[in-house]
Amino acid sequence: MVDFLNKLPDAECLGFCHRVVDGLCGRELPCRSDYSDTWALHEWLELLNSLTHLFQLAVGNNISDKEVMARLSSIRSGHAEAVLSVLRARQTEIRHALLDRTNSISSATLQDFEWQLKLALASDKISSLHTPLLSLSLDVREKGALRPTTIEMSREELNTLISSLEAANKVVLQLK
């Protein structure tokens, strides 16, 4: 319900939209108490959710300015231009925030996955097993640092990994 944005004075719209993007990017959201005279609680929550969703959708799906403006047709043109200008100015930052969320979800899925450690076998022993193994190399982000990890897995373990990643992907798509 971005039309609740019409209740905001023109001079405050740009700053408000920047604060919504700040919240999307993991910083401080606009403070409810600053706007309690403008919106009721349910309006406030719907507006924050709608704007956040619009920013995520526009950046995540590379929506054109024309389509963004069509989605903002229910608000005053000055407010729509403010939303669009914030979107243009902060597009890279929003994209990084969306990618960080995706990486966090993927990392959590990989950390929850139970890995079996295998003893390394000499190359002459591997050929006698007749069991195909996949060697998977990953760069895992832990506390901001990338750590290379290599894992050998059987066909069954690979299928389990693929299922886990598909489930994580569904969660990411639901967040968009």
N, C-alpha and C positions, 0 to 999 in steps of 0.2 A: 504494500500500500504506500507507494512513493508519493501519492497525492497528499499525504499528511505533511509533506515538505512545504506545501503552499502556506501553511500556518507560520512559517519562519520568515522573518523580515529578509528582504533581498540582501542587505548588507551582511547578514550572518550566514547565509547559505554556503558560500565557498568555504569558510572556515569549518563549518559543521561537517561538510563532506570530507574535508581533509582529515578531520578527527575520526570519522568513520573508517577511512582507509588506514589510519594509524592503528585502530583496533584490529582491523583485518590483518595487519602486518605484525601483530603481537605486541603493540605498544598500548598506550592508554586510550580507551574509548572516550567519547564525549561523556561528560558527567551528567547524569540524570537530573541532579538538583539544579543545574544551570538552565534546564529547559522545562522544569515542572510547571511553570506558568503557561507554556506553549502547548504541551501535549499531555494527555492523560497517559497513565502507565501503559495501557494496552496499545495506544497509538505509538508511543515511544518505542516499544518492543517491536511492533510491526514495521515501523519505519526503519529501525536499525537492521532488522532481518532483511527487509526488501532491498535496501541500499547495498548491504553487504552481498546479498545474492546477485544483484545486478552487476556489481564490480567483479565478482568472481566469474559470472557467466560471460561478461563482455571480454575479459582478459583470457579466460580459459578456453573460450570458443572462438576467439578472434573476431568478435562481432563488429561490423562496420559502424561508423558514427551515425549513419542514416538509420540503422536498425536500433541503435541505442536511443536516438531521439524519438523514434516511433514508440519505444517502450516507455518513454517519459512524456508521452503526449497528454497525460492527465494533469501535468503540473505547468505552472507558468513558464514562459520561454526563458526568462532570466534564470530561473532555478534549473531548468533543463541544461542551459548552457554552462552553468556552474558545475553541475554533475559531470558533464562531458569534459570540461576543461580539467577537472580533478582526475578523471579517468585517463585522459591523455598524458597529463603530467606525471602520474604515479603508476603508469602501466607496467613498467619494468619492475618496480618495487612490489606490486601486487602479484606479478608472475612469480617472482622469487618466493614470496610468502606461500603461494599455492604449491610450488615445487617443494618447499621445505616441509609443508604438511604431508605431501605425498611421500617424501622420503622418510618422514617420521613414521608414517603408517607402515611403509614397507619394512623399515628397520625393526619396528616392533613385531611385525609378523615373522621376520627372520629370526629375531631373538627368541620368540616363543616357540619356534620350530625346534624340535628335539633332533639334534644332529648326533649321529653315531660316529665315533672316531674309529678309524680303521688303521690297522698296522700296515705299514708299507711292505709290499711283497717284492721280492726280487723279480726282475723282468722274466726270468725263465719260469717262475711259479705262476705269474699272471696268465701266461699263454695256456697253461694247463687247466685253468679254471673254466674257460669258455663262458665267462660271465661278462657281458658288456658293462663297463663302468664309464661314467661321465666325470670328467674333471672340470669343475666349475670354479672360476676365479671371480671374486667379488671385491669391490671396494666398499667397506662398511664404515659408516660415519658414526663415531663414538665421541661424544662431548666435543663436537666440532672438528675432530681430526679424522682423516681418512686412514683406514687400516686395511691393507690387502689381505684377503683370506682365500684360501684354495680348499675346495671340498671335493672328495670323490663320492659319487653316489651311484647306487644301482638304479635299475629301471623303476622299481617300486618307490624308492626314495624320491626320484625325480618326479614321478606322478604326484606324490604327496606335496612336494614343493610347488609344482604348477597349480595344484588345487588351492594351496594357501595363498599364492600370489593372485590368483583369479578372485578369491574372496576379498583380498585387500583392495584390488582394483574396483570391485563393486562398491566397497565402502567409500572409496575416493570419488567415484562417479555420483554417489548419493550426496556427497558433501557439496558438489558443484551446483 
